[in-house]
Amino acid sequence: MPSEMNALTNLLIFLGQFTYGFLEAIFYMIASKPKKNVAGEIVLITGAGSGIGRLLALRFARLGAILVLWDINPESNQETSKLTKEAGASRVYTYTCNCGEKQDIYRVADQVKKEVGDVTILINNAGVVTGKRFLEVPDECIEKAFDVNTKAHFWTYKAFLPAMIANNHGHLVCISSSAGLVGIYKLSDYCASKFAALGFAESILSELHAERKTGIKTTIVCPFFIKTGMFEGCTTENPLLLPILEPNYVADKIMNAVLTEQAYLFLPKFLYYMLFLKSFLPIKSGLALCDYMKVFDVMKYFKGQIKKD
Ligand SMILES: NC(=O)c1ccc[n+]([C@@H]2O[C@H](COP(=O)([O-])OP(=O)(O)OC[C@H]3O[C@@H](n4cnc5c(N)ncnc54)[C@H](O)[C@@H]3O)[C@@H](O)[C@H]2O)c1
């Protein structure tokens, strides 16, 4: 009898939480979700020297956050630092770090803990792309893709998550990609590394939930192509459904997702439907749809990752 009572209690608790989750989501479709205050938070952004990393740094600067900027390129990182100070940041710390090297990450992370303090918002944003057919990708590029796009996330979490857990306070932001949701022609190493980054971030989300560390939030970001120069030359045949995104638009959306503690952000919205279609369409129909939408042509004119201001 007591075990039946327990099962009934558990079922009622589950139904209550499940329904609450839905009602809350519906409520916030109508009302805007309150935004958290990040003033005084220590925000670490990897790959802060250009593109999305720089735009996020500027936005956190305006909100009074303490900035820790990492990049492999010291000059562009210094430029970001200058811009963030002009935008109002009073405490900005720049570090040259090769996120493709575990020892470098641990070394710089120790320096950050001593010189700045415990990071409370960790944004793994640094990324590299090769953009070749699989058999043409040099082995070292495959290794680099995993080192920077995936393994760096493991090492930065190892460095900064313990303090977040101890304080039950923090936010982990994983910049994955639409290439972390579907496999794409000429992006085998990139896609695999972005799928892995997403899987890693989602696993930590589940660990934190299981351990009831409710004060540590996760945001996983999967955008389609952005005009930052990383995917220079890439095209879309479906600008209405899959437009090439403006960097400022993406940065605004990411900020909103972080401030409202949204777990997943796919850009544009069509990616949510694409993932749904992928989960049930027969493979032949799915591939026919990709052919029709010329999805396999997107990398046709790819020039390489270039730096844009
Ligand atoms: N641009 C796109 O179309 C697109 C689409 C989806 C996802 N993303 C992802 O968004 C993130 C930001 O990309 P972006 O478009 O701003 O690109 P970007 O090339 O403008 O910026 C990447 C930054 O990472 C830095 N970086 C590269 N290797 C590094 C390393 N080993 N250590 C430290 N820093 C390193 C670069 O110096 C650069 O400042 C990446 O993770 C990328 O994969 C980009």
The ligand as an ORCA input file, in Angstrom:
! r2SCAN-3c Opt
* xyz 0 1
  N      29.555     32.736    -38.776
  C      28.662     31.779    -38.934
  O      28.062     31.617    -40.012
  C      28.343     30.864    -37.797
  C      27.192     30.076    -37.861
  C      26.891     29.223    -36.821
  C      27.714     29.172    -35.708
  N      28.820     29.937    -35.671
  C      29.696     29.839    -34.492
  O      29.712     31.080    -33.839
  C      30.969     31.234    -33.148
  C      31.543     32.601    -33.470
  O      31.824     32.647    -34.848
  P      31.981     34.004    -35.662
  O      31.056     33.917    -36.795
  O      31.921     35.150    -34.740
  O      33.462     33.772    -36.232
  P      34.747     34.685    -36.247
  O      35.725     33.981    -37.132
  O      34.404     36.103    -36.544
  O      35.241     34.640    -34.731
  C      35.886     33.528    -34.188
  C      36.874     34.021    -33.147
  O      37.472     32.871    -32.536
  C      38.861     33.106    -32.411
  N      39.586     31.852    -32.389
  C      39.764     30.973    -33.400
  N      40.529     29.957    -32.997
  C      40.830     30.192    -31.696
  C      41.586     29.499    -30.729
  N      42.227     28.371    -31.015
  N      41.689     30.028    -29.497
  C      41.078     31.185    -29.184
  N      40.357     31.896    -30.059
  C      40.230     31.402    -31.307
  C      39.226     33.939    -33.651
  O      40.465     34.627    -33.501
  C      38.017     34.851    -33.761
  O      38.217     36.037    -33.023
  C      31.832     30.064    -33.602
  O      31.820     29.071    -32.623
  C      31.144     29.564    -34.843
  O      31.405     28.192    -35.072
  C      29.154     30.803    -36.677
*
